[in-house]
């Protein structure tokens, strides 16, 4: 039972998932700070002043606090856009690495096994 638990916990996928969750949490904190500390004061302040509100979370209409929702939507859009660019960059890097490996394989010539097979075939003749 302990051995099964150890095998489960230390499989590559579980470790990768744990790292992704931790990095995702840190990335979320960065984006939240970006929205609340930079974007809201710089871009949304004119709209907030027009609504006579100091903070986006104070926006409300008949008790409905739509300011929190608006902040969450802005966070989502920024996170989605950021992840889009991260994934595109990763795909491009992967494609470049794969292309370089293919070119190296073409330049490298025959493998050791192929050379040994040719020698064997020549010796048979």
GIDA-V435130 format. One record per helix or strand. SS is the DSSP state (A for helix, B for strand). FROM is the first residue (numbers start at 1). TO is the last residue. If there is no record, write none. Layout:
BEGIN
SS,FROM,TO  SS,FROM,TO
END
This chain:
BEGIN
A,2,9  A,12,50  A,56,58  B,61,61  B,64,64  A,66,108  A,112,124
END
